[in-house]
Amino acid sequence: MSKHSVHLNICGAECVVASEDGESYIRSVAQEVQDRMTALRKSNTHASLTVTSIVAALSYCDDCRKAVTETEHLRAQVKEYLEDSTRARKETEEAKAEIARLKKEIATLRARLGEDTDTPAEELREAPVQRSRAGDFSRPGKDVTPEQEGFLAFFNDDENE
């Protein structure tokens, strides 16, 4: 980029500024400085141009430091938000995998109970072992459903006496 030389007059002080920024931008910055210095001179009529310039420079330096601090704070917040987003995305993927696993298990159990399903026999053999009401562990079969087991328990002599 080429440098632009711009002749400026700020509060009666002539200067030449060389910058890679465009002339209109340089002039708008100069106008802002002149406006700040004019406001400072109006608030303290006894202040010299040098003192007014120093106070204006201090004011802009303070603004700049506060802006840098705020920028750093915002960057830290954005970093935290990105980490939270990544964590939430991972949790979502894990939840989807768990849902898929549970759907597969439901299909396996339905197939074992004799309901219509497209589940292959290999998956049925891999289904988890369940605990029956009697307390023993087995794979659910087609012989007795939980409702039938409760019904048969009604006729058991031990429990009705």
C-alpha positions in Angstrom: 0.0 0.0 0.0 1.2 3.5 -0.7 1.5 6.2 2.0 -0.6 9.3 1.8 0.7 12.7 3.0 -2.1 14.9 4.4 -1.7 18.5 5.5 -3.7 19.2 8.6 -4.5 22.2 10.7 -5.7 21.3 14.3 -6.5 24.2 16.5 -4.2 26.5 14.5 -1.2 24.0 14.5 -0.1 23.0 11.1 1.2 19.5 10.5 1.8 16.9 7.8 0.7 13.3 8.5 1.9 10.3 6.4 -0.2 7.2 6.6 -1.2 4.1 4.7 -4.8 5.0 5.5 -6.9 7.1 3.1 -7.0 10.8 3.3 -10.7 10.9 4.3 -10.0 8.7 7.3 -7.0 10.8 8.4 -9.0 14.0 8.1 -11.9 12.4 10.1 -9.4 11.5 12.9 -7.9 15.0 12.8 -11.4 16.5 13.1 -12.2 14.3 16.1 -9.0 15.5 17.8 -9.8 19.1 17.1 -13.3 18.7 18.4 -12.0 17.1 21.7 -9.4 19.9 22.1 -12.0 22.6 21.4 -14.3 21.1 24.0 -11.4 21.0 26.6 -10.5 24.6 25.8 -14.1 25.7 26.3 -14.2 23.9 29.7 -11.0 25.6 30.8 -10.4 28.9 29.1 -7.0 29.5 30.8 -5.5 26.2 29.5 -2.8 26.6 26.8 -2.7 24.7 23.5 0.0 22.5 24.9 -1.9 21.6 28.1 -5.1 21.0 26.0 -3.1 18.7 23.7 -1.7 16.7 26.6 -5.1 16.3 28.2 -6.6 15.2 24.9 -3.7 12.7 24.4 -4.2 11.3 27.9 -7.9 11.0 27.2 -7.3 9.1 24.0 -4.7 6.9 25.6 -7.1 6.0 28.4 -9.8 5.2 25.9 -7.4 3.0 24.0 -6.3 1.0 27.0 -9.9 0.5 28.2 -10.8 -0.7 24.7 -7.8 -3.1 24.6 -8.8 -4.5 28.1 -12.4 -4.9 26.9 -11.3 -6.6 23.7 -9.2 -9.1 25.7 -12.2 -9.8 28.0 -14.4 -10.4 24.9 -11.9 -12.7 23.4 -11.8 -14.7 26.6 -15.6 -14.9 26.6 -15.7 -16.0 23.0 -13.1 -18.7 23.8 -15.3 -20.0 26.7 -18.3 -20.0 24.4 -16.5 -22.0 21.8 -15.4 -24.5 24.4 -18.9 -24.7 25.7 -20.2 -25.2 22.2 -17.7 -28.0 21.5 -18.6 -29.7 24.8 -22.3 -29.4 24.0 -21.7 -30.8 20.5 -19.8 -33.8 22.0 -22.6 -34.4 24.5 -25.2 -34.3 21.7 -23.3 -36.8 19.7 -23.0 -39.1 22.7 -26.7 -38.7 23.4 -27.5 -39.6 19.8 -25.3 -42.7 20.0 -27.0 -43.7 23.3 -30.5 -43.2 21.6 -29.4 -45.4 18.7 -28.2 -48.1 21.1 -31.4 -48.0 23.1 -33.5 -48.2 19.9 -31.5 -51.2 18.9 -32.0 -52.8 22.3 -35.8 -52.1 22.1 -36.0 -53.7 18.7 -34.1 -56.8 20.0 -36.4 -57.1 23.0 -39.5 -56.7 20.8 -38.2 -59.4 18.5 -37.7 -61.7 21.5 -41.3 -61.1 22.6 -42.5 -62.0 19.2 -43.4 -58.6 17.8 -42.7 -57.8 14.2 -39.3 -56.4 13.6 -36.5 -56.4 11.0 -33.8 -57.2 13.6 -31.5 -60.0 12.4 -31.0 -63.1 14.6 -27.4 -62.2 15.3 -28.5 -59.1 17.1 -31.0 -61.0 19.2 -28.2 -63.2 20.5 -26.2 -60.1 21.5 -29.0 -58.6 23.5 -28.4 -58.0 27.2 -29.4 -60.5 29.8 -32.4 -59.4 32.0 -33.4 -60.1 35.6 -36.8 -61.8 36.0 -39.3 -61.0 38.8 -38.2 -64.2 40.6 -34.6 -62.8 40.8 -32.8 -65.1 38.4 -31.0 -63.9 35.4 -32.0 -65.1 31.9 -32.6 -63.9 28.4 -36.2 -63.1 27.9 -38.0 -65.9 26.0 -41.4 -66.2 24.2 -42.7 -68.7 26.8 -43.8 -66.4 29.6 -44.4 -62.6 29.5 -44.3 -60.5 32.6 -48.1 -60.2 32.6 -48.4 -64.0 32.4 -45.8 -64.5 35.1 -47.9 -62.3 37.4 -51.0 -64.2 36.4 -49.4 -67.6 37.0 -48.1 -66.4 40.4 -51.8 -65.9 41.4 -52.4 -69.7 41.1 -49.2 -70.5 43.0 -50.2 -72.3 46.3 -47.4 -70.7 48.3 -48.6 -67.1 47.9 -52.4 -67.5 48.2 -52.4 -69.2 51.5 
